């Protein structure tokens, strides 16, 4: 399991730093191991102790919310991926180059965070037939509160998992290592990019409407200034 997956599967618990799930339901995918470990460890802090802290079912019995992944792929991941493939097909991007990988990974991650946040807000505001609106259903929060001090960061939780369970979660390094020799150089490059692109959410607006050029130009600009300062 990559570090990104470790952080993703643990998000459900970190987001709920003010409340505690009575039960988490997932399929049998390995990406849930860390979430289930923490859910089990914190099970005594739940409101309803009569239920099991989690249950695993077949993926065919997934909740309706699982369909959100289809929307996220269509509205965020696939357009960004297509823009990058286009640059590769034009032989503009050399993904074997560490600096290119680093810049591509960082800009893409920031755009995808914006896109996923938008998708989540849209999901929570829409009406589900027979179930109501998620924002209204969750307005009161969960009955059991939980302090942040009980929730370690994903990397710390992974260390605990390895110590207690005896097996480890594979942690893969970032897609491209930091090429800057000093923090000052890194800040200078980031500031220069921010002057040219003060609001990167605009780039995502173009990409999801399949106008790839602004995003592609921004990525090439980021690679260029990184080369100057690294």
Protein Blocks (a to p, Z undefined) as FASTA:
>chain_A
ZZklmmmmmmmmmmmmmbccfbdcddfbfklmmmmmmmmmmmmmpmblmbcfbdcddfkl
gcfklmmmmmmmmmmmmmmmmmmmmmmmnomacckbmklmmmmmmmmmmmmmmmmmmmmm
mmmmpccehkapfklmmmnopfbdcdfklmccfklmmmmmmmmnopacdddddehiafbf
bfklmmmmmmmmmmmmmblklmmmmmmnopaklmmmmmmmmmmmmmmmZZ
